[in-house]
Amino acid sequence: GAVTATKARLRSLVMDAAPSPPSAPALPHSELYEVPLSPRGPPLPPPAGAAEEERQREGEGFANYAEFLLTSVGYCVGLGNVVVFPGRVYNYGGGTFLVCYFIWLFVLGVPLYAHDLKVGQFYRRGAYGSFLAMSPRLWGVGAGHVVIAVLMIAYFNTIIGWALLYLYYSFSSPLPWAGNTRKFFYEDIVGASTGLGDVHGMNWPVFGANGAAWLVTCLVLIKGVQSGGKVVYVTVILPYVCIVALIVKGAMMPGGTDGIRAYLEVDVAKFADYETWARSATQIFYSMGVAMGAIVTFGSLQQKSNQNYHRDGAMIPIINSLTSFLGGFAIFPMLGYLSQSTGTPIDELDLSGFGITFVAYTEALASFPQGAAQAFSVVFFLMIVTLGIDTQIGVTESVITFVKELPVFKSWSGPWVTVFTCLVGFGLSLPCTTDAGYYYVTLLWDYGNFMSMFIVAGCSILGSAYLAGINWHHRASQELRGKGENPLLLFWWRSVCPILCFALFGVALVGLIPYPTSLGYFGPGTGGFPTWAQVVSGVLNFGPSLLVVIGVALPGCALPSAWSWCFKASSRASGSREIQLSPLTSIRRKASEQYGALRE
């Protein structure tokens, strides 16, 4: 009789607690999911002061839409657009590469960028906190974003340091690299040894220039994007002025039209070369900064009144790619001029690695008349420095956002977290400032993490599509845009993007890692990657991917009691809403409490 009475009371409790059918099709997304259980028991209570922390987060964001747009464009438009892109075009088919590049832009680049913006705008957290909020099994995806960003900041400022040294020497008359640009770059700037294992000491000029680049990065970010957002008015707009000046100068140079012809000429046979397609896709990832967490971070810092991930997710990647295309018109006319002045065919110029920027272009600049040579050298390397700083600011901000959310740094003020992060980044960059630094930079730049970018990006799309589900996409779109998600974009996210990302990973694994046997300036057989370096490259490439696998297999690793509410991830709420349990969770919790009381 007692058991029957208990069951009847429980049924009555469930019927009383069950909600009536909703009158509107859309529910706040904070009610979509049950709060994830901690590994040891029931859902944790919301943290004290959660609403206050959310208001503080709002205060750390961009002051207006212009700052968000310029910062996002500056992050994407970087060294990849001027240092890497022309070299890829030169080595992989000219106009053929351009066609493949723009196909990848619309097939993969725009959807991936829009997705990361959506995640950041919805959860109002960095990459780690956002993907943890989406599902406990996606903490590895968020961690993968952070690791890739850390690997990038470890070497990126060293390249900016090289450009700073060139900028300094550009005020000399005559230009010190005139006569032998290769010797100047490899011996006087990077001080290259014979290989990775041939380390004799620090290259002090590069050490100082690298430190200066880190100091600028730290000062710009010392007050978060509120200070960085003001700097981008100069650092983003100035490179476009420099590019236009270089285009005008290149068009007036003898042989400039030959360079433009080589830039735009399409070799149909190259469309059958898988490496052209793979390298152009890799360029999209590098140039847009996908899978580094910065896009998610910028989305989380955008003012809610200006949020539109459809608009910005298309506009920013298109601006970035058009800038790359425009930058080619600043580089290739100079190559045509260099070809004509030296009598070397354009397709036989030595433009491997960083050669197109620091060897070929500087040789063309050195041939200008005195005065013009110095002026255009200053313009060119000022452009390189500002482009690089913008990208470094974005990636470093992504890492800083992660550090701020760690429990141990909760009591630290924002400026001290920024200083700490920049000091750690500077320490990681020290191997790149040795006399073997050129080879370390090349290892990290070309072979360090590009395969993990495909895996992390693909799994982030899969996670939102299948672990969070279509329902999440529609409800997030309803809150951010006022209507459900576009069916075509949803189909693209659920099927096309993951398939392409994993296919690119397979192609990269099979065919894009022929480690060079020689990178050295000192002749054949020098500067190649020894076995230990190839192992390091493999660890760096597969480390972020391994985190993704661990996260799926062991979701509890990210949710001990000390971490769950640190990220406020399991609340799955946006804005300043406090956590709300789903109706099913409320019923089960109340029923469990009543049943326990009856048993007692």
N, C-alpha and C positions, 0 to 999 in steps of 0.2 A: 504493500500500500504506500509506503514511504517513497519507494522508487518511482511508482506511477505518479505520485503527486509532484515529485521533483521534475520528472519529464514534462508534466503539464505546465509547471511554472516556467520552465525553460522555453517551451514553445510559445507561451504567452509573452515572455520577455522578448523573444526574437521578433514576433509579430508587432509588438509595440515599438521596437527600435527600428524596424525596417522603414526606410524612407518611402514617401509617396513618389510616384513617377514624376520625373522632372517636367516642368512646363516648357522649358527652353532646351534646345538641343545641345547647347554648349555649357559645360561646367568649368569653373576655375581649375586650372591645371594642377593646383595643389591638392585637389581631391581625386586625381586620376589614379593614383597608385597608393598602395599601402606603404606605410613607412617601413623601410628595411629593418629587419630584426638584427640586433647586435649578435655576435656569435654566442653570447651567454644568456640571452633571455629576451624579454619583451622590448618593444620599441622604446628608445630613450626619450626623455622629455625634451622639449625645445630649450635651447640655451638661454640663460638670462641675458638680457640686453641684445637679443637678436635683431629687433627692429632698429635699435640705435646703431648697431654695426652696419645694417643695410643703408641707413641714412648716411653714415660715414662713407660707405662705398660710393653712393651717389655723388657725394661731395668730391671724390677723387677723380671723377670722370672728366671728359672733354667739356670745355666751356661752351662750345657751339658746334654746329655741324661742319663748319669750314675746317676747324682744327682736326676733327675726326677724319675728314676726307683727306686733308693734306698729310696727316700722319700715316694713314693707311697707304696712300699713294707713295709716300716717301719710303715706307717699309718695303713695298714691292719693288719700286724702281731703285735699284741699287747697282752694285758692281756687276751683277749678273747681266744687266742690260747693256753695259759698255765693255766690260772686261771679258765676259764669257760669251755672250750672244754673238758678237761678230766672229769670234773664233770658231764657234760651232757652225755658223753659216758658211764660213770659208772652208771648213774641213768636211762638211757633209752635204755638199751639193748646191750651195748658193740659194737660188730661188726655190729649188725643190725643198730645202729645209724650211724656208719661210712658209710654203704651202702646208707642210706637215705641222708646223708650229701653230698656225692659226686654226687648223682643224682640231688639234688637241685643246686649244684654248676654249672652244665652244663645247666640245664633247666632254671634256674632263675638268678643265680649269675653272670655268664659271660655276658649275654645279658644286664642286668641292669648296670653293670660296664662300658661296652662299650658304652652304651647310654649316661651315664653321662659324660664320656670323650669326646664324640662327641659334646655334647652341649657346654662344656667348651672350646674346641678347636675352635669351630665355632664362638662363640660370644665373646671370649676373656674377659669374665667377671666372677664374682662370681655367686653363684647359684641364688640369687635374680635378679641381672641384666640380667642374661642369660635367665631365664624363662620369665621375663618381656619383653625382646626383642622378644622372640618367639611369645608371644601373651599377650596383656594386661590382658586377663582373667587368665593368669597363674602366676600373681604376688603372689597369695596365695600359690602356690606350692613352689616358691622360698623362701617366708617367712617361710613356714613350714620347709624347710631344715635348715634355720638359727635357728629357735626355738629349733629344735631337737638338734642341735649342742650346743646351749647355755645350755640346760638341761644336756648335757653330761659333759661339762667342769665344771659344778657346783659341781660335786662329784668325778670326775675321779682322780684328783690330790690327793684327800684324800687317796685313795687306794694306790697310789704311796707313799704317806707319811707313811702308815703302813709298806710298804716294806723297806723304808729308815730306819725306826726304827729297823726293823729286821736286816738290813745290818749293822747298828751300833752295835747291840748286838752280831752279828756274830763273832766279834773279841774278845769276852770274853771267858775265859776258867775257868770252863766248861760253856757250853752254858746255858744261864739263863732259858730257857724253858724246859730243861731236867727234866723229872719226871712228868710234868703236862702241856702239850702243850695247852690244852683247857683253863686252868686257866690263863696261861700267855697271850694268845691272847685276851680273853674276859675281863680280869681284868687289866693286866699290859699294854697292847697295846691300845685297843679301849676303855677300861674303861667303858664297857657297863652298862647302868642303866637297870631298869626293863621294859622300854618301851619308845615309842616315846614321850609320855607326861611327862616322868620322867626326866626332865632336871634340873640339879643343877649347872652347870657351864661349863667352857671350859676344854677340855682335852689338857693341854698346850704342852705336847710332840707332840701330833698329830697336834696341831695348828702350832707349829714350823716346823714340817716336811712337812706339807701341804704348808706353806709359802715358804719353801726351794724349793719344787717342782715347785711352781708358779714362783719363781725367776729364776730357770733354764729355764723354758718355755719362760719367757720374754726375757732373755739374748740371747737365741737361735734365737728368732724371731725378735730381735730388728732391724735388717736390712733386714727383710723379708726372703724369701726363699734363698736369696743369702748367708746369714749366716747359716741358717738352713741346706742348701744343703751340707755344708762342715761338719757339725756335724754328719750327717747320715752315713758318711763313718765309724764312730766308733760305733754309737748307733744301727745301723742295723746289722753290721757284727758281733759285739761282742756277741749278744744273740745266734747266730748260733754256735759260738765256745763253749759257755756255754752249749747249748743243747747237742752237741756232747760229751762233757766231762761227762755230767750227764748220757747219754745213755751208755757210756762205763762203768761207775761206776755201774749203775743199772744192767747191764748184768752180772757183776761179783758178785752180791749180792745173798745170799741164798734166794730162793723163787722168784727170778726175773722172771723165766720162767712161774711161776704160774700167775704173774701179766700180762705178755704179752698174755698168753692164755685168761685171762679174758677180755683183751682189744680187741682181734681179734675174739673171739668166737661169732658166729651168732646165735641168738635165732629167729627162723623163726616165732614163734608166735607173736613176737613184731612188725612184719610188719603190723599186723592188728590193732595195737594201733595207733589211730590218733595222740596221743600226741607225739609219737616218730617222726612222720613226721613233725608235727608243730614245735617242739622244734629244730629239725635239720634245718628247714628253718629259724627259728628265729636266730639260730647260724650263718647261712650264712650272714644274714643282719647285725648282730652285728659285726662279724669278718671283713667283707669287708668295713663296715662303709657306707653302702648305705643310701641315704636320709639324709645325714648330711652336704652336700654341699662341703666337702673336695675334692671329686673326680672331681667335676666340676671346683673347684678352681685350682687344680693341672693341669687339662687339659688346662685351660686358661693361665697358666704360663709356659707351655711347649714350647720349641723352635719350630717354624713352620717347620723347616727343619727336625725335628725328629718326627713329628706328624703321628701317625698311630693307630687310636683307635681300629681297628680290632686286631692288634697284641698285643697292650698293654692291651686291654680290656679282652683278653683271658689269657695272660701270667701272669699278676699280681694276679688275683684271683686264678689261679692254684698254683702259688708259695705260696700264703697265705694258701690255704687249705693243700698243702703238708707239710707246716711248722706245721700246727695243727696236722696232722697225725704223723709227726716226733716227735713232742713234747710229744705225748702220750707214745712213747717208753722211754722218760725220766721220766715220772710220774708213769706209771703202774708197772714197775719192783720194784720201791720203795714201792708201795702198796702191792705187793706180798711179799716183804721182811718184811714189817710191819705186814702183816697177819701171816706170819710164826713165827715171833719173839714174837708176843702177843698171838698166838693161836686163833685169831679171824678170821673167814672166810672172804674172801675179800668182799663178797656181804653183810656183816653185819658191815663193818666199817662205822663210822659216817663221811660222806663226804658231808653233806648238806651245802648250801651257800658257804662261802669262806673256808670251812673246809678242802678241799683237798689240798689247798696251805698252809694255816697258821696253820693247826692242824695236819693233817695226814703226810704231807711231812716233816714238822719240827720235828715230832716225830721220823721219820726214820733217819733224819740227826743227831738227838741227840744221837742215838744209835751207831754212828760211833766211832771209837777210837779217843782219843784226838789228835788234829792236823788235822786229816782228817775231823772231824766234822766241825771245824771252816773253813777249806779251802772250802769244798763243800757248806757250808752255805753262804759264801761270793759269790761263783760262782752263786748259785741259786738266791739269792736276788738281785745281780747285774743284772742278766738276767731279773728279774721281773721289776726292776726300768727302765732299758733301753728300754724294750718293751713298758712300759707304757708311757714314755716320748715321744717316737716316735709317738704314737697315739695321745697324747695330743697336740703335735705340729701341727699335721695335722688338728685336729678339731678346734683348736684355730686360725690357719691361715685362716680357712674358715670364722670364725666370724670377724676376723680383716679385711678381704677383704670386707665384708658387711659394716662394720663401716666406712672404708675409702671412700665408695661410697655415704655415707649420706651427704646431703648438709652442715650440721653444721660442719662437720669435713673436708671439702674440703681444708680449709686453714691450716690444721694441717700437720706437717711433719709425715712421716711414723713411726719413732721411738716413737713419742708421742702418736700416735694412738695405737701402740702396748702396751705401758705402761698403757694407759687408759683401754684398753680391759682386760689386765691381772689383773688390780686392781679390775675391776668390777667382773671378774671371781672369784678372791680371796674372794671378799665380798659375792658372792653367795654361796661359799663353806663353810662359817663359821658355819652354822648349822651342817654340817657333822663333825666338829671338837669339838662338845660338847660331853658330856658323853652319849647322845642319838644318837651320830653320826652314829654308826653302823646301827641303824634302818633306818635312813634317807638315807644312802648309799644303803641299801638293797631295800628300797622303790623305789628309782630312778633307780637302776641297774636292778631290776627284773620286776618292775611294772610301771615305770615312763613314757615310751614313745614308747614301742615296737610296739603297735598297730598302732600308727600314722606313723611309718616307712613304714608299708605296704600300707597305704592310700597314703602317699606322693609319694612313689616310683611308685605306680600304676598310679596315676594321672599325674605324670611327663611323663610317657610313653604314656598315653592316649593323653596328650596335644600335644606332638610332632607328634603323629600319626594322629590326627583328627583336631586339631585347626591349627597346622602348615601344616600338610598334607604330603602325599607321595611325593609331589613335593619338599617340603622342604628337606626331607631326601635325595632324589636323588641329588639335587643341592648342599647340604652340603657335601655329599660324593664326588661329582665331584670336589669340590674345595679342600677338605682335602686329597683325595686319588687319584684324577685324573680319576675317573670312578664312575658310578652309584652305588647305594646301592645294597648289596646282597639281592636277593628276599627272601631267606629263613629267613634271619635275620629281614628283614622288616616285613614279616608275623609274626614272633615271637614277635616283638615289638607291632604290631597292635592288636594281639589277645591273644596269649598264656600268655605273661607276665602280662597284666592287669587282666586277669581272675584269674591267680594264686595269684596275690597280694591281690585281693579282697576276694578270697576264704580263704586265710590265715587270713585275718582280721576277717572274719566271724567265723572261727574256734577259733581264739584267744578270740573273744568276748564271745563265748558260753562256751568254756571249759578250757581256760588257765588262768583264774583269780580267782582261789579259794584262796582268801587272807588267809595267814596262821594265825591260832589262837595263835600260839606260835613260837617265834623266840628266846626266851630268854635263856640265859645261867643259869638263876636262877630257872629254873624248868618250868613245864607245866603251861600254862596260862599267862606267861610273854613274853613281846616283840612282841605280835601280833599287827596287824594294827587295831586301833579303827575306828569308822565310819568316823570321820573327815579325817583321813589319806586316807581312801578309796575314799572319795570325791576328795581329792587333787590329788590322783592317776588318777581318772577319768578325771579331768580337764587337767592334764598334757598329758594324752593319747589322748584326743579328741581336745585339743587346736589347735595343728598344722593341724588336719583334718578340723576343723572349718574354719581356715584361707583359706584352699583350696576352700571350699564352698563359702565363702564370696568373694574370688577373682573371681570365675566364675560368681557369681550373680552381683557383683559390680566392674567391671573392672576399672571404673573411680576413685576408691579410691586410686589407685596407680599412677594416672597421673595428679595431679594438676600441674600447670605450674612450680612450684618450684622443682618438682621431675623429670619430664620427661627427661630433658636433663642432670640432675645430673647423671643418670645411663647410659646416651647415649643409652638407650635400644631401643627406638623407631626407631633408625636409621637402625637397622637390618643389620649392615654392619660389616665385619670383617676386620682385618688388619688396615691400615691407610686410608682406603677409606672414602671420605666425603659422606654424605648422597645423594642418588639419588632417585628421585621420579619415580614410575613406569610410563609407557607410559599413562595408563588410567588416573592416577592422574594428569599428566601434561596437558592432553587434558581438563579434567574437570576444572582444575584451570584456564587455559587460557580462556576457554569458559565462565566461570563465570565472569572473569574480563572484558571480552569484552561485555558481556550482561549487566553488571552493567554500563559500560561506555555508551552504547547505550541508556539505559533507562534514564541516566542523560541528 
